[in-house]
Amino acid sequence: MTVEQLNKLESERTSFDERVDIKEVKIDQNAPAAERAEQYLSQIHNPYHFRCGDLAINVEFSEGGKPLRDCIKSYLIRQKEKE
């Protein structure tokens, strides 16, 4: 998938029923990283709009924002502190 194709997908909204459930995506963990990325993209169809069970997921990135890894780490730390 090219950057242009990804940019086009980012702006396209899909209905809940059209979204792929990420739980159904199967990736060969022994494949090289580039191949795993291709497997993911070919199965998820739109990496910006998918679902996880009954939850619709919309992924957005802001310019100058924190890296996703840092956001997830902060979220997990906050959840652990609530316990």
C-alpha positions in Angstrom: 0.0 0.0 0.0 1.4 3.4 -1.0 1.5 6.5 1.1 -1.0 8.1 -1.3 -3.4 5.1 -0.8 -3.1 5.4 3.0 -3.7 9.2 2.9 -6.9 8.5 0.8 -8.1 5.9 3.3 -7.5 8.3 6.2 -10.2 10.6 5.0 -12.7 7.9 4.1 -15.2 7.0 6.8 -16.6 3.4 6.8 -19.7 2.2 8.4 -19.4 -0.1 11.4 -20.5 -3.2 9.4 -17.9 -2.5 6.8 -15.0 -2.4 9.3 -12.8 -5.4 9.8 -12.6 -6.7 13.3 -9.0 -6.6 14.3 -9.5 -9.7 16.4 -9.8 -11.6 13.1 -6.5 -10.4 11.6 -3.9 -13.1 11.6 -0.2 -12.2 11.2 2.7 -14.7 10.7 5.0 -13.7 13.6 7.9 -15.4 11.9 7.7 -13.2 8.8 10.0 -10.2 8.3 8.6 -6.8 9.6 7.7 -5.5 6.1 5.8 -8.7 5.2 3.9 -8.5 8.6 2.9 -4.9 7.8 1.7 -6.0 4.4 -0.3 -8.9 5.9 -1.9 -6.5 8.4 -2.8 -3.9 5.8 -4.2 -6.4 3.3 -6.4 -7.9 6.0 -7.5 -4.8 7.9 -8.3 -2.9 4.7 -8.4 0.5 6.4 -5.9 1.0 9.2 -7.6 4.2 10.3 -11.2 2.8 10.7 -11.6 -0.7 12.0 -13.3 -2.4 14.9 -12.5 -4.4 18.0 -15.5 -6.5 18.8 -18.4 -4.0 19.3 -16.1 -1.0 19.5 -15.5 1.2 16.4 -11.9 2.4 16.3 -11.0 5.7 14.5 -7.2 6.4 14.4 -6.0 10.0 14.0 -2.6 11.5 14.2 -1.8 15.2 14.9 1.3 17.0 13.6 3.8 17.4 16.4 1.9 15.0 18.6 3.5 12.5 20.9 4.5 9.1 19.4 1.9 6.4 19.6 4.2 4.3 21.8 4.4 7.1 24.4 0.7 7.6 24.4 0.0 3.9 24.9 2.7 3.7 27.7 1.1 6.7 29.5 -2.3 5.2 29.2 -1.1 1.8 30.6 0.6 3.6 33.5 -2.5 5.5 34.3 -4.6 2.3 34.3 -2.1 0.6 36.6 -2.3 3.5 39.0 -6.0 3.1 39.2 -5.7 -0.5 40.5 
